[in-house]
Amino acid sequence: NDAYGSSTQTLSKFIKVTNVDANISASGPLTFCQGGSVRLTASSASNYLWSTGARSRDIEVTSSGSYTVKTNNGSCSATSFPIQVTVISSPTTPTITANGTLLMSSAPVNNQWYLEGNIIPGATSSTYTAIKNGNYVVEVTDPSGCGITMSNNYRLNTSLLIPGEDAEFGIYPNPN
């Protein structure tokens, strides 16, 4: 007998009692991005009862959680070890606030700043000191690669900057 009280014996020429296995296999990774899924399949048996209440041999999982299946072959049953599934959420849409020419993203990491739809090379921190007036957005990439979210457009128009020009200026003659 096994741990479940089941055994494989030939009782007569026509009757056979078979071991029950309760194993789960996955069709892909158990950690995936929101919107994805994984198919969990139980080992072959006569009857199935998943922790979700499903009674089929396999289930399509789209939510994080721990999943088990109870299988049954006649009078023998077994319950699988739990399988943990993790669904990674997409990043939250960032917001931009400003203090003068200092633009601040609500996302602490994985930022990329844009001006007028063009990437600002090297502008990847949560803050950016603007040198031009214009329309700014910040893009945030999830570190696990599960998504990219773009902020709403932020219009910076401050008298501290020359409209559409670099903030560099000179005073002549020097010394004045």
PyMOL commands that set and color helices and strands:
alter all, ss='L'
color gray80, all
select strands_A, chain A and resi 9-10+16-17+24-26+31-33+38-42+47-50+58-61+65-67+69-73+76-79+83-88+96-99+102-105+111-115+118-119+127-129+134-141+148-150+154-156
alter strands_A, ss='S'
color yellow, strands_A
deselect
rebuild
show_as cartoon
